[in-house]
Amino acid sequence: MSHDWPGTAKELSGLIGQLRGGIPEVMKGFSAMAKAAGAEGALDAKTKELVALGIAIAARCDGCIAFHTRTARELGTTREELMEVAGMAIYMGGGPSLMYGALALQAYDQHVAGVVPAE
């Protein structure tokens, strides 16, 4: 099973842009919430991103995995840290989260390598 995670993030960015144009006030509110939730406080940005990734795995959200693995990698997340986050998500979400934990690992590896898989 191969998936182009960087491509998924890019494609979704374009679609989200369309939503931003169609429902600007909703998207402005969502962006403000994301900025406030991600702001450093008692937890740093990387830790908060790893929390978001764990939720993405447990909630089985492909788009969330595409975005949060990319951002986690940009914030210096190691493969080992991602593995531990996946472990917690699997613990909380069971078998379906196991499948999405594997997909998150694949997404992370693609973001690190900067390679798009062949079809």
Biopython code that builds the backbone (N, CA, C, O; Angstrom):
import numpy as np
from Bio.PDB.StructureBuilder import StructureBuilder

atoms = [
    (1, "MET", "N", (0.853, -1.173, 0.000)),
    (1, "MET", "CA", (0.000, 0.000, 0.000)),
    (1, "MET", "C", (0.897, 1.234, 0.000)),
    (1, "MET", "O", (1.707, 1.444, 0.903)),
    (2, "SER", "N", (0.726, 2.023, -1.024)),
    (2, "SER", "CA", (1.541, 3.222, -1.127)),
    (2, "SER", "C", (0.640, 4.438, -1.251)),
    (2, "SER", "O", (-0.396, 4.406, -1.917)),
    (3, "HIS", "N", (1.050, 5.482, -0.611)),
    (3, "HIS", "CA", (0.258, 6.706, -0.596)),
    (3, "HIS", "C", (1.218, 7.881, -0.723)),
    (3, "HIS", "O", (2.292, 7.874, -0.121)),
    (4, "ASP", "N", (0.849, 8.864, -1.482)),
    (4, "ASP", "CA", (1.670, 10.064, -1.657)),
    (4, "ASP", "C", (1.241, 11.101, -0.623)),
    (4, "ASP", "O", (0.391, 11.947, -0.901)),
    (5, "TRP", "N", (1.834, 11.033, 0.571)),
    (5, "TRP", "CA", (1.448, 11.917, 1.668)),
    (5, "TRP", "C", (1.784, 13.373, 1.408)),
    (5, "TRP", "O", (0.953, 14.240, 1.681)),
    (6, "PRO", "N", (2.986, 13.684, 0.882)),
    (6, "PRO", "CA", (3.245, 15.092, 0.550)),
    (6, "PRO", "C", (2.256, 15.607, -0.503)),
    (6, "PRO", "O", (1.820, 16.757, -0.441)),
    (7, "GLY", "N", (1.909, 14.759, -1.456)),
    (7, "GLY", "CA", (0.922, 15.142, -2.473)),
    (7, "GLY", "C", (-0.455, 15.358, -1.876)),
    (7, "GLY", "O", (-1.180, 16.264, -2.285)),
    (8, "THR", "N", (-0.815, 14.527, -0.911)),
    (8, "THR", "CA", (-2.101, 14.691, -0.231)),
    (8, "THR", "C", (-2.161, 16.049, 0.464)),
    (8, "THR", "O", (-3.165, 16.754, 0.363)),
    (9, "ALA", "N", (-1.088, 16.417, 1.168)),
    (9, "ALA", "CA", (-1.060, 17.716, 1.848)),
    (9, "ALA", "C", (-1.174, 18.850, 0.834)),
    (9, "ALA", "O", (-1.890, 19.824, 1.069)),
    (10, "LYS", "N", (-0.477, 18.729, -0.284)),
    (10, "LYS", "CA", (-0.521, 19.773, -1.312)),
    (10, "LYS", "C", (-1.917, 19.883, -1.921)),
    (10, "LYS", "O", (-2.444, 20.984, -2.079)),
    (11, "GLU", "N", (-2.511, 18.748, -2.261)),
    (11, "GLU", "CA", (-3.856, 18.765, -2.852)),
    (11, "GLU", "C", (-4.884, 19.339, -1.884)),
    (11, "GLU", "O", (-5.727, 20.148, -2.271)),
    (12, "LEU", "N", (-4.811, 18.919, -0.635)),
    (12, "LEU", "CA", (-5.751, 19.432, 0.358)),
    (12, "LEU", "C", (-5.564, 20.923, 0.598)),
    (12, "LEU", "O", (-6.535, 21.638, 0.845)),
    (13, "SER", "N", (-4.332, 21.393, 0.528)),
    (13, "SER", "CA", (-4.094, 22.828, 0.696)),
    (13, "SER", "C", (-4.867, 23.630, -0.333)),
    (13, "SER", "O", (-5.448, 24.666, -0.012)),
    (14, "GLY", "N", (-4.875, 23.149, -1.578)),
    (14, "GLY", "CA", (-5.639, 23.822, -2.620)),
    (14, "GLY", "C", (-7.133, 23.792, -2.358)),
    (14, "GLY", "O", (-7.827, 24.790, -2.555)),
    (15, "LEU", "N", (-7.620, 22.655, -1.918)),
    (15, "LEU", "CA", (-9.050, 22.534, -1.624)),
    (15, "LEU", "C", (-9.443, 23.395, -0.423)),
    (15, "LEU", "O", (-10.509, 24.012, -0.411)),
    (16, "ILE", "N", (-8.579, 23.428, 0.575)),
    (16, "ILE", "CA", (-8.842, 24.268, 1.745)),
    (16, "ILE", "C", (-8.851, 25.736, 1.335)),
    (16, "ILE", "O", (-9.624, 26.531, 1.870)),
    (17, "GLY", "N", (-7.994, 26.092, 0.390)),
    (17, "GLY", "CA", (-7.995, 27.457, -0.141)),
    (17, "GLY", "C", (-9.337, 27.824, -0.750)),
    (17, "GLY", "O", (-9.800, 28.958, -0.627)),
    (18, "GLN", "N", (-9.962, 26.844, -1.414)),
    (18, "GLN", "CA", (-11.295, 27.097, -1.975)),
    (18, "GLN", "C", (-12.306, 27.347, -0.868)),
    (18, "GLN", "O", (-13.163, 28.222, -0.991)),
    (19, "LEU", "N", (-12.210, 26.586, 0.206)),
    (19, "LEU", "CA", (-13.097, 26.822, 1.347)),
    (19, "LEU", "C", (-12.845, 28.206, 1.939)),
    (19, "LEU", "O", (-13.779, 28.919, 2.305)),
    (20, "ARG", "N", (-11.566, 28.574, 2.026)),
    (20, "ARG", "CA", (-11.213, 29.888, 2.577)),
    (20, "ARG", "C", (-11.891, 30.993, 1.776)),
    (20, "ARG", "O", (-12.354, 31.983, 2.341)),
    (21, "GLY", "N", (-11.948, 30.819, 0.447)),
    (21, "GLY", "CA", (-12.608, 31.815, -0.397)),
    (21, "GLY", "C", (-14.122, 31.793, -0.271)),
    (21, "GLY", "O", (-14.774, 32.830, -0.393)),
    (22, "GLY", "N", (-14.688, 30.605, -0.027)),
    (22, "GLY", "CA", (-16.143, 30.474, 0.032)),
    (22, "GLY", "C", (-16.748, 30.754, 1.389)),
    (22, "GLY", "O", (-17.878, 31.232, 1.490)),
    (23, "ILE", "N", (-15.992, 30.454, 2.436)),
    (23, "ILE", "CA", (-16.489, 30.684, 3.801)),
    (23, "ILE", "C", (-15.385, 31.363, 4.620)),
    (23, "ILE", "O", (-14.850, 30.785, 5.566)),
    (24, "PRO", "N", (-15.063, 32.584, 4.239)),
    (24, "PRO", "CA", (-13.903, 33.251, 4.840)),
    (24, "PRO", "C", (-14.006, 33.454, 6.350)),
    (24, "PRO", "O", (-13.002, 33.320, 7.050)),
    (25, "GLU", "N", (-15.166, 33.767, 6.858)),
    (25, "GLU", "CA", (-15.286, 34.018, 8.302)),
    (25, "GLU", "C", (-15.087, 32.731, 9.096)),
    (25, "GLU", "O", (-14.447, 32.741, 10.147)),
    (26, "VAL", "N", (-15.636, 31.617, 8.593)),
    (26, "VAL", "CA", (-15.455, 30.329, 9.270)),
    (26, "VAL", "C", (-13.976, 29.954, 9.267)),
    (26, "VAL", "O", (-13.431, 29.538, 10.290)),
    (27, "MET", "N", (-13.337, 30.104, 8.116)),
    (27, "MET", "CA", (-11.932, 29.734, 7.999)),
    (27, "MET", "C", (-11.037, 30.662, 8.820)),
    (27, "MET", "O", (-10.022, 30.225, 9.363)),
    (28, "LYS", "N", (-11.409, 31.939, 8.912)),
    (28, "LYS", "CA", (-10.657, 32.877, 9.741)),
    (28, "LYS", "C", (-10.750, 32.443, 11.207)),
    (28, "LYS", "O", (-9.764, 32.484, 11.942)),
    (29, "GLY", "N", (-11.942, 32.031, 11.614)),
    (29, "GLY", "CA", (-12.126, 31.549, 12.981)),
    (29, "GLY", "C", (-11.346, 30.272, 13.244)),
    (29, "GLY", "O", (-10.746, 30.114, 14.308)),
    (30, "PHE", "N", (-11.352, 29.357, 12.276)),
    (30, "PHE", "CA", (-10.606, 28.108, 12.429)),
    (30, "PHE", "C", (-9.109, 28.394, 12.515)),
    (30, "PHE", "O", (-8.407, 27.809, 13.340)),
    (31, "SER", "N", (-8.625, 29.290, 11.666)),
    (31, "SER", "CA", (-7.203, 29.647, 11.677)),
    (31, "SER", "C", (-6.803, 30.289, 13.003)),
    (31, "SER", "O", (-5.729, 30.013, 13.535)),
    (32, "ALA", "N", (-7.674, 31.147, 13.531)),
    (32, "ALA", "CA", (-7.395, 31.778, 14.823)),
    (32, "ALA", "C", (-7.338, 30.726, 15.930)),
    (32, "ALA", "O", (-6.480, 30.794, 16.809)),
    (33, "MET", "N", (-8.248, 29.758, 15.886)),
    (33, "MET", "CA", (-8.254, 28.698, 16.889)),
    (33, "MET", "C", (-6.987, 27.859, 16.779)),
    (33, "MET", "O", (-6.372, 27.526, 17.793)),
    (34, "ALA", "N", (-6.594, 27.516, 15.557)),
    (34, "ALA", "CA", (-5.381, 26.720, 15.355)),
    (34, "ALA", "C", (-4.151, 27.463, 15.869)),
    (34, "ALA", "O", (-3.276, 26.872, 16.502)),
    (35, "LYS", "N", (-4.093, 28.760, 15.591)),
    (35, "LYS", "CA", (-2.954, 29.573, 16.046)),
    (35, "LYS", "C", (-2.915, 29.628, 17.568)),
    (35, "LYS", "O", (-1.849, 29.473, 18.164)),
    (36, "ALA", "N", (-4.055, 29.844, 18.198)),
    (36, "ALA", "CA", (-4.120, 29.926, 19.659)),
    (36, "ALA", "C", (-3.775, 28.577, 20.294)),
    (36, "ALA", "O", (-3.030, 28.526, 21.273)),
    (37, "ALA", "N", (-4.303, 27.503, 19.753)),
    (37, "ALA", "CA", (-4.042, 26.174, 20.316)),
    (37, "ALA", "C", (-2.578, 25.784, 20.157)),
    (37, "ALA", "O", (-2.019, 25.113, 21.024)),
    (38, "GLY", "N", (-1.952, 26.199, 19.054)),
    (38, "GLY", "CA", (-0.574, 25.829, 18.794)),
    (38, "GLY", "C", (0.461, 26.740, 19.415)),
    (38, "GLY", "O", (1.655, 26.440, 19.380)),
    (39, "ALA", "N", (0.020, 27.853, 19.985)),
    (39, "ALA", "CA", (0.968, 28.798, 20.573)),
    (39, "ALA", "C", (1.696, 28.160, 21.754)),
    (39, "ALA", "O", (1.107, 27.413, 22.536)),
    (40, "GLU", "N", (2.976, 28.469, 21.866)),
    (40, "GLU", "CA", (3.753, 27.915, 22.967)),
    (40, "GLU", "C", (3.245, 28.446, 24.294)),
    (40, "GLU", "O", (2.918, 29.625, 24.436)),
    (41, "GLY", "N", (3.189, 27.569, 25.231)),
    (41, "GLY", "CA", (2.771, 27.895, 26.592)),
    (41, "GLY", "C", (3.466, 26.905, 27.498)),
    (41, "GLY", "O", (4.693, 26.808, 27.480)),
    (42, "ALA", "N", (2.708, 26.171, 28.289)),
    (42, "ALA", "CA", (3.287, 25.132, 29.134)),
    (42, "ALA", "C", (3.899, 24.026, 28.272)),
    (42, "ALA", "O", (4.852, 23.366, 28.685)),
    (43, "LEU", "N", (3.344, 23.829, 27.067)),
    (43, "LEU", "CA", (3.884, 22.864, 26.106)),
    (43, "LEU", "C", (4.488, 23.611, 24.933)),
    (43, "LEU", "O", (3.963, 24.640, 24.506)),
    (44, "ASP", "N", (5.588, 23.095, 24.414)),
    (44, "ASP", "CA", (6.196, 23.728, 23.242)),
    (44, "ASP", "C", (5.458, 23.297, 21.968)),
    (44, "ASP", "O", (4.625, 22.391, 21.993)),
    (45, "ALA", "N", (5.781, 23.962, 20.862)),
    (45, "ALA", "CA", (5.087, 23.726, 19.598)),
    (45, "ALA", "C", (5.240, 22.285, 19.124)),
    (45, "ALA", "O", (4.286, 21.702, 18.609)),
    (46, "LYS", "N", (6.411, 21.711, 19.288)),
    (46, "LYS", "CA", (6.641, 20.331, 18.846)),
    (46, "LYS", "C", (5.770, 19.362, 19.637)),
    (46, "LYS", "O", (5.157, 18.466, 19.057)),
    (47, "THR", "N", (5.710, 19.530, 20.934)),
    (47, "THR", "CA", (4.878, 18.656, 21.761)),
    (47, "THR", "C", (3.413, 18.766, 21.341)),
    (47, "THR", "O", (2.717, 17.758, 21.218)),
    (48, "LYS", "N", (2.959, 19.985, 21.126)),
    (48, "LYS", "CA", (1.567, 20.177, 20.700)),
    (48, "LYS", "C", (1.314, 19.524, 19.343)),
    (48, "LYS", "O", (0.242, 18.964, 19.113)),
    (49, "GLU", "N", (2.282, 19.593, 18.456)),
    (49, "GLU", "CA", (2.135, 18.966, 17.138)),
    (49, "GLU", "C", (2.071, 17.451, 17.273)),
    (49, "GLU", "O", (1.328, 16.792, 16.545)),
    (50, "LEU", "N", (2.840, 16.900, 18.194)),
    (50, "LEU", "CA", (2.792, 15.453, 18.418)),
    (50, "LEU", "C", (1.457, 15.023, 19.024)),
    (50, "LEU", "O", (0.962, 13.938, 18.722)),
    (51, "VAL", "N", (0.876, 15.858, 19.869)),
    (51, "VAL", "CA", (-0.466, 15.583, 20.394)),
    (51, "VAL", "C", (-1.456, 15.553, 19.223)),
    (51, "VAL", "O", (-2.282, 14.646, 19.122)),
    (52, "ALA", "N", (-1.364, 16.550, 18.345)),
    (52, "ALA", "CA", (-2.259, 16.606, 17.183)),
    (52, "ALA", "C", (-2.079, 15.369, 16.302)),
    (52, "ALA", "O", (-3.058, 14.821, 15.795)),
    (53, "LEU", "N", (-0.847, 14.933, 16.121)),
    (53, "LEU", "CA", (-0.605, 13.739, 15.309)),
    (53, "LEU", "C", (-1.203, 12.499, 15.956)),
    (53, "LEU", "O", (-1.790, 11.659, 15.273)),
    (54, "GLY", "N", (-1.055, 12.382, 17.273)),
    (54, "GLY", "CA", (-1.661, 11.243, 17.963)),
    (54, "GLY", "C", (-3.174, 11.216, 17.797)),
    (54, "GLY", "O", (-3.768, 10.156, 17.602)),
    (55, "ILE", "N", (-3.785, 12.378, 17.874)),
    (55, "ILE", "CA", (-5.235, 12.465, 17.667)),
    (55, "ILE", "C", (-5.576, 12.118, 16.221)),
    (55, "ILE", "O", (-6.567, 11.432, 15.968)),
    (56, "ALA", "N", (-4.764, 12.586, 15.265)),
    (56, "ALA", "CA", (-4.998, 12.280, 13.849)),
    (56, "ALA", "C", (-4.976, 10.778, 13.608)),
    (56, "ALA", "O", (-5.794, 10.253, 12.853)),
    (57, "ILE", "N", (-4.035, 10.086, 14.252)),
    (57, "ILE", "CA", (-3.952, 8.624, 14.102)),
    (57, "ILE", "C", (-5.177, 7.968, 14.722)),
    (57, "ILE", "O", (-5.813, 7.125, 14.090)),
    (58, "ALA", "N", (-5.518, 8.346, 15.957)),
    (58, "ALA", "CA", (-6.651, 7.730, 16.653)),
    (58, "ALA", "C", (-7.975, 8.040, 15.970)),
    (58, "ALA", "O", (-8.893, 7.219, 15.991)),
    (59, "ALA", "N", (-8.082, 9.229, 15.359)),
    (59, "ALA", "CA", (-9.319, 9.617, 14.670)),
    (59, "ALA", "C", (-9.358, 9.104, 13.233)),
    (59, "ALA", "O", (-10.380, 9.213, 12.557)),
    (60, "ARG", "N", (-8.236, 8.543, 12.770)),
    (60, "ARG", "CA", (-8.135, 7.968, 11.422)),
    (60, "ARG", "C", (-8.413, 8.994, 10.333)),
    (60, "ARG", "O", (-9.265, 8.797, 9.466)),
    (61, "CYS", "N", (-7.669, 10.098, 10.404)),
    (61, "CYS", "CA", (-7.844, 11.210, 9.460)),
    (61, "CYS", "C", (-6.620, 11.306, 8.542)),
    (61, "CYS", "O", (-5.563, 11.784, 8.954)),
    (62, "ASP", "N", (-6.773, 10.850, 7.302)),
    (62, "ASP", "CA", (-5.662, 10.874, 6.346)),
    (62, "ASP", "C", (-5.086, 12.274, 6.159)),
    (62, "ASP", "O", (-3.871, 12.460, 6.231)),
    (63, "GLY", "N", (-5.942, 13.247, 5.922)),
    (63, "GLY", "CA", (-5.474, 14.607, 5.704)),
    (63, "GLY", "C", (-4.735, 15.148, 6.911)),
    (63, "GLY", "O", (-3.712, 15.819, 6.771)),
    (64, "CYS", "N", (-5.248, 14.859, 8.093)),
    (64, "CYS", "CA", (-4.581, 15.315, 9.325)),
    (64, "CYS", "C", (-3.206, 14.680, 9.452)),
    (64, "CYS", "O", (-2.248, 15.345, 9.848)),
    (65, "ILE", "N", (-3.100, 13.402, 9.120)),
    (65, "ILE", "CA", (-1.804, 12.720, 9.164)),
    (65, "ILE", "C", (-0.846, 13.372, 8.178)),
    (65, "ILE", "O", (0.318, 13.600, 8.507)),
    (66, "ALA", "N", (-1.321, 13.677, 6.967)),
    (66, "ALA", "CA", (-0.462, 14.309, 5.954)),
    (66, "ALA", "C", (0.101, 15.628, 6.473)),
    (66, "ALA", "O", (1.301, 15.876, 6.356)),
    (67, "PHE", "N", (-0.744, 16.467, 7.037)),
    (67, "PHE", "CA", (-0.298, 17.776, 7.521)),
    (67, "PHE", "C", (0.544, 17.679, 8.799)),
    (67, "PHE", "O", (1.583, 18.330, 8.908)),
    (68, "HIS", "N", (0.099, 16.872, 9.757)),
    (68, "HIS", "CA", (0.774, 16.858, 11.053)),
    (68, "HIS", "C", (2.109, 16.107, 11.014)),
    (68, "HIS", "O", (3.013, 16.439, 11.781)),
    (69, "THR", "N", (2.255, 15.101, 10.138)),
    (69, "THR", "CA", (3.577, 14.479, 10.009)),
    (69, "THR", "C", (4.553, 15.465, 9.378)),
    (69, "THR", "O", (5.719, 15.529, 9.768)),
    (70, "ARG", "N", (4.071, 16.235, 8.397)),
    (70, "ARG", "CA", (4.937, 17.226, 7.755)),
    (70, "ARG", "C", (5.402, 18.271, 8.766)),
    (70, "ARG", "O", (6.591, 18.575, 8.855)),
    (71, "THR", "N", (4.456, 18.815, 9.524)),
    (71, "THR", "CA", (4.811, 19.850, 10.490)),
    (71, "THR", "C", (5.675, 19.280, 11.608)),
    (71, "THR", "O", (6.625, 19.930, 12.045)),
    (72, "ALA", "N", (5.360, 18.080, 12.075)),
    (72, "ALA", "CA", (6.175, 17.455, 13.124)),
    (72, "ALA", "C", (7.614, 17.279, 12.653)),
    (72, "ALA", "O", (8.554, 17.529, 13.408)),
    (73, "ARG", "N", (7.779, 16.859, 11.436)),
    (73, "ARG", "CA", (9.118, 16.698, 10.884)),
    (73, "ARG", "C", (9.823, 18.049, 10.810)),
    (73, "ARG", "O", (10.998, 18.158, 11.159)),
    (74, "GLU", "N", (9.102, 19.088, 10.353)),
    (74, "GLU", "CA", (9.681, 20.430, 10.270)),
    (74, "GLU", "C", (10.096, 20.947, 11.642)),
    (74, "GLU", "O", (11.029, 21.744, 11.744)),
    (75, "LEU", "N", (9.420, 20.506, 12.692)),
    (75, "LEU", "CA", (9.737, 20.939, 14.055)),
    (75, "LEU", "C", (10.802, 20.064, 14.712)),
    (75, "LEU", "O", (11.091, 20.210, 15.899)),
    (76, "GLY", "N", (11.381, 19.156, 13.931)),
    (76, "GLY", "CA", (12.490, 18.359, 14.441)),
    (76, "GLY", "C", (12.124, 17.040, 15.078)),
    (76, "GLY", "O", (12.949, 16.443, 15.770)),
    (77, "THR", "N", (10.913, 16.570, 14.865)),
    (77, "THR", "CA", (10.501, 15.282, 15.416)),
    (77, "THR", "C", (11.356, 14.172, 14.820)),
    (77, "THR", "O", (11.607, 14.144, 13.615)),
    (78, "THR", "N", (11.794, 13.270, 15.668)),
    (78, "THR", "CA", (12.547, 12.114, 15.198)),
    (78, "THR", "C", (11.587, 10.965, 14.900)),
    (78, "THR", "O", (10.436, 10.965, 15.335)),
    (79, "ARG", "N", (12.086, 9.996, 14.154)),
    (79, "ARG", "CA", (11.286, 8.810, 13.859)),
    (79, "ARG", "C", (10.918, 8.091, 15.163)),
    (79, "ARG", "O", (9.810, 7.571, 15.296)),
    (80, "GLU", "N", (11.832, 8.063, 16.104)),
    (80, "GLU", "CA", (11.579, 7.405, 17.385)),
    (80, "GLU", "C", (10.464, 8.112, 18.160)),
    (80, "GLU", "O", (9.628, 7.456, 18.783)),
    (81, "GLU", "N", (10.450, 9.430, 18.123)),
    (81, "GLU", "CA", (9.371, 10.177, 18.783)),
    (81, "GLU", "C", (8.037, 9.876, 18.115)),
    (81, "GLU", "O", (7.026, 9.686, 18.790)),
    (82, "LEU", "N", (8.040, 9.834, 16.781)),
    (82, "LEU", "CA", (6.804, 9.502, 16.080)),
    (82, "LEU", "C", (6.326, 8.112, 16.474)),
    (82, "LEU", "O", (5.127, 7.898, 16.658)),
    (83, "MET", "N", (7.245, 7.171, 16.602)),
    (83, "MET", "CA", (6.879, 5.804, 17.003)),
    (83, "MET", "C", (6.187, 5.806, 18.365)),
    (83, "MET", "O", (5.198, 5.100, 18.559)),
    (84, "GLU", "N", (6.703, 6.596, 19.306)),
    (84, "GLU", "CA", (6.088, 6.628, 20.631)),
    (84, "GLU", "C", (4.704, 7.266, 20.590)),
    (84, "GLU", "O", (3.795, 6.825, 21.294)),
    (85, "VAL", "N", (4.542, 8.298, 19.773)),
    (85, "VAL", "CA", (3.223, 8.918, 19.605)),
    (85, "VAL", "C", (2.262, 7.895, 19.000)),
    (85, "VAL", "O", (1.123, 7.764, 19.448)),
    (86, "ALA", "N", (2.727, 7.175, 17.981)),
    (86, "ALA", "CA", (1.888, 6.138, 17.367)),
    (86, "ALA", "C", (1.504, 5.092, 18.408)),
    (86, "ALA", "O", (0.369, 4.617, 18.422)),
    (87, "GLY", "N", (2.440, 4.734, 19.272)),
    (87, "GLY", "CA", (2.138, 3.757, 20.319)),
    (87, "GLY", "C", (1.024, 4.211, 21.241)),
    (87, "GLY", "O", (0.145, 3.423, 21.589)),
    (88, "MET", "N", (1.052, 5.476, 21.640)),
    (88, "MET", "CA", (-0.020, 5.999, 22.497)),
    (88, "MET", "C", (-1.348, 6.045, 21.751)),
    (88, "MET", "O", (-2.394, 5.732, 22.320)),
    (89, "ALA", "N", (-1.308, 6.438, 20.473)),
    (89, "ALA", "CA", (-2.543, 6.496, 19.679)),
    (89, "ALA", "C", (-3.128, 5.102, 19.494)),
    (89, "ALA", "O", (-4.346, 4.927, 19.542)),
    (90, "ILE", "N", (-2.274, 4.115, 19.284)),
    (90, "ILE", "CA", (-2.740, 2.730, 19.131)),
    (90, "ILE", "C", (-3.352, 2.247, 20.439)),
    (90, "ILE", "O", (-4.399, 1.601, 20.439)),
    (91, "TYR", "N", (-2.698, 2.561, 21.549)),
    (91, "TYR", "CA", (-3.231, 2.208, 22.861)),
    (91, "TYR", "C", (-4.635, 2.786, 23.042)),
    (91, "TYR", "O", (-5.537, 2.102, 23.525)),
    (92, "MET", "N", (-4.812, 4.041, 22.654)),
    (92, "MET", "CA", (-6.091, 4.710, 22.850)),
    (92, "MET", "C", (-7.128, 4.337, 21.791)),
    (92, "MET", "O", (-8.327, 4.369, 22.066)),
    (93, "GLY", "N", (-6.682, 3.986, 20.593)),
    (93, "GLY", "CA", (-7.620, 3.762, 19.493)),
    (93, "GLY", "C", (-7.748, 2.334, 18.996)),
    (93, "GLY", "O", (-8.580, 2.063, 18.131)),
    (94, "GLY", "N", (-6.951, 1.418, 19.516)),
    (94, "GLY", "CA", (-7.063, 0.018, 19.139)),
    (94, "GLY", "C", (-6.570, -0.297, 17.733)),
    (94, "GLY", "O", (-5.741, 0.413, 17.165)),
    (95, "GLY", "N", (-7.114, -1.394, 17.189)),
    (95, "GLY", "CA", (-6.685, -1.908, 15.892)),
    (95, "GLY", "C", (-6.746, -0.905, 14.750)),
    (95, "GLY", "O", (-5.787, -0.810, 13.984)),
    (96, "PRO", "N", (-7.845, -0.146, 14.603)),
    (96, "PRO", "CA", (-7.863, 0.831, 13.518)),
    (96, "PRO", "C", (-6.727, 1.861, 13.644)),
    (96, "PRO", "O", (-6.173, 2.298, 12.635)),
    (97, "SER", "N", (-6.389, 2.240, 14.853)),
    (97, "SER", "CA", (-5.287, 3.184, 15.039)),
    (97, "SER", "C", (-3.949, 2.536, 14.706)),
    (97, "SER", "O", (-3.018, 3.228, 14.295)),
    (98, "LEU", "N", (-3.837, 1.223, 14.874)),
    (98, "LEU", "CA", (-2.628, 0.514, 14.472)),
    (98, "LEU", "C", (-2.395, 0.703, 12.974)),
    (98, "LEU", "O", (-1.272, 0.966, 12.545)),
    (99, "MET", "N", (-3.460, 0.569, 12.182)),
    (99, "MET", "CA", (-3.339, 0.741, 10.733)),
    (99, "MET", "C", (-2.930, 2.178, 10.390)),
    (99, "MET", "O", (-2.078, 2.392, 9.528)),
    (100, "TYR", "N", (-3.527, 3.145, 11.053)),
    (100, "TYR", "CA", (-3.211, 4.547, 10.774)),
    (100, "TYR", "C", (-1.866, 4.958, 11.367)),
    (100, "TYR", "O", (-1.228, 5.883, 10.865)),
    (101, "GLY", "N", (-1.432, 4.286, 12.422)),
    (101, "GLY", "CA", (-0.085, 4.519, 12.933)),
    (101, "GLY", "C", (0.956, 4.110, 11.901)),
    (101, "GLY", "O", (1.959, 4.798, 11.716)),
    (102, "ALA", "N", (0.715, 2.990, 11.232)),
    (102, "ALA", "CA", (1.618, 2.551, 10.160)),
    (102, "ALA", "C", (1.611, 3.554, 9.013)),
    (102, "ALA", "O", (2.659, 3.846, 8.437)),
    (103, "LEU", "N", (0.435, 4.083, 8.678)),
    (103, "LEU", "CA", (0.351, 5.090, 7.618)),
    (103, "LEU", "C", (1.062, 6.381, 8.021)),
    (103, "LEU", "O", (1.693, 7.023, 7.181)),
    (104, "ALA", "N", (0.968, 6.767, 9.287)),
    (104, "ALA", "CA", (1.657, 7.969, 9.756)),
    (104, "ALA", "C", (3.171, 7.792, 9.659)),
    (104, "ALA", "O", (3.886, 8.737, 9.327)),
    (105, "LEU", "N", (3.663, 6.584, 9.947)),
    (105, "LEU", "CA", (5.091, 6.314, 9.819)),
    (105, "LEU", "C", (5.515, 6.437, 8.356)),
    (105, "LEU", "O", (6.562, 7.011, 8.055)),
    (106, "GLN", "N", (4.704, 5.902, 7.456)),
    (106, "GLN", "CA", (4.986, 6.030, 6.030)),
    (106, "GLN", "C", (4.997, 7.497, 5.610)),
    (106, "GLN", "O", (5.872, 7.922, 4.856)),
    (107, "ALA", "N", (4.034, 8.263, 6.092)),
    (107, "ALA", "CA", (3.959, 9.689, 5.753)),
    (107, "ALA", "C", (5.199, 10.424, 6.253)),
    (107, "ALA", "O", (5.798, 11.213, 5.521)),
    (108, "TYR", "N", (5.578, 10.164, 7.491)),
    (108, "TYR", "CA", (6.775, 10.804, 8.063)),
    (108, "TYR", "C", (7.998, 10.482, 7.210)),
    (108, "TYR", "O", (8.768, 11.374, 6.853)),
    (109, "ASP", "N", (8.171, 9.211, 6.889)),
    (109, "ASP", "CA", (9.329, 8.807, 6.096)),
    (109, "ASP", "C", (9.346, 9.493, 4.734)),
    (109, "ASP", "O", (10.414, 9.870, 4.250)),
    (110, "GLN", "N", (8.181, 9.662, 4.107)),
    (110, "GLN", "CA", (8.115, 10.359, 2.821)),
    (110, "GLN", "C", (8.489, 11.832, 2.978)),
    (110, "GLN", "O", (9.203, 12.384, 2.141)),
    (111, "HIS", "N", (8.014, 12.463, 4.036)),
    (111, "HIS", "CA", (8.358, 13.873, 4.258)),
    (111, "HIS", "C", (9.859, 14.032, 4.504)),
    (111, "HIS", "O", (10.463, 15.000, 4.042)),
    (112, "VAL", "N", (10.456, 13.097, 5.223)),
    (112, "VAL", "CA", (11.895, 13.154, 5.475)),
    (112, "VAL", "C", (12.676, 12.968, 4.173)),
    (112, "VAL", "O", (13.628, 13.696, 3.893)),
    (113, "ALA", "N", (12.251, 11.976, 3.387)),
    (113, "ALA", "CA", (12.971, 11.658, 2.148)),
    (113, "ALA", "C", (12.704, 12.652, 1.037)),
    (113, "ALA", "O", (13.513, 12.796, 0.120)),
    (114, "GLY", "N", (11.565, 13.344, 1.115)),
    (114, "GLY", "CA", (11.197, 14.253, 0.042)),
    (114, "GLY", "C", (10.920, 13.531, -1.259)),
    (114, "GLY", "O", (11.085, 14.096, -2.340)),
    (115, "VAL", "N", (10.495, 12.274, -1.153)),
    (115, "VAL", "CA", (10.278, 11.436, -2.326)),
    (115, "VAL", "C", (8.798, 11.099, -2.444)),
    (115, "VAL", "O", (8.131, 10.795, -1.455)),
    (116, "VAL", "N", (8.304, 11.158, -3.671)),
    (116, "VAL", "CA", (6.937, 10.756, -3.960)),
    (116, "VAL", "C", (6.987, 9.332, -4.505)),
    (116, "VAL", "O", (7.739, 9.073, -5.444)),
    (117, "PRO", "N", (6.205, 8.393, -3.944)),
    (117, "PRO", "CA", (6.258, 7.014, -4.405)),
    (117, "PRO", "C", (5.741, 6.871, -5.837)),
    (117, "PRO", "O", (4.896, 7.646, -6.287)),
    (118, "ALA", "N", (6.263, 5.868, -6.542)),
    (118, "ALA", "CA", (5.778, 5.570, -7.892)),
    (118, "ALA", "C", (4.406, 4.931, -7.802)),
    (118, "ALA", "O", (4.103, 4.198, -6.861)),
    (119, "GLU", "N", (3.583, 5.222, -8.800)),
    (119, "GLU", "CA", (2.233, 4.629, -8.815)),
    (119, "GLU", "C", (2.282, 3.172, -9.175)),
    (119, "GLU", "O", (1.243, 2.515, -9.235)),
]
sb = StructureBuilder()
sb.init_structure("model")
sb.init_model(0)
sb.init_chain("A")
sb.init_seg("    ")
for serial, (resi, resn, name, xyz) in enumerate(atoms, 1):
    if name == "N":
        sb.init_residue(resn, " ", resi, " ")
    sb.init_atom(name, np.array(xyz, "f"), 0.0, 1.0, " ", f" {name:<3s}", serial, name[0])
structure = sb.get_structure()
